Amino acid sequence: MPKQEDYLAKLEGYLAQIDEWGYCYCRNCERIRYSSDLEATEQGIRCSKCGGYDLEAPGWVYCPHEKSSAVKCARAGKGIKRGEYGSECELRCNFRKP
């Protein structure tokens, strides 16, 4: 039964990753997906809305829109650019706002 144990261990690892992320960015949907929208499968973590596996893991960054401290950005800061007047995020996702 080592094969089934490996399968279960793999799924548990993916479920732990989903809990750790909390949310991520689905490139197929072009939307932020929260942990309730993600599924653990044998192939990895997928978006339950589109079925795609093309997900970007969140990352801790200093968001120019948050101003206070580091935040876990769903796009891992990919939209942050240095401009003439300081840093600015081109994405303006506002994922933390209701």
C-alpha positions, 0 to 999 in steps of 0.5 A: 500500500505504499502507493496509496500512502504516497498519494495521501501524503501528496494531497496532504502536502497540497492541502497544507500549501493551500492553507499556508497561501490563503489565496493566490492568483489564477492566471487563467481566470485572471483573478485572485482565488481564495483557499475556498476556490482551490482544490488539491489533486494528484497533479497539484493545486488547481482553481475550482472555477476554471480547473487550471493549475496555472497559479501564482503563489502569494509573496510578502511585499511592501505594497505602495497602496497599503503604506503601512507594512508588508502584506501578502500580495496575491501577485507577489509584487509583480506589478510594483514598479519604480516611478519618478515619484517612488514605487507604484503598483500597476495592478491595483488589485485591492484584494484586501478591500471588501 
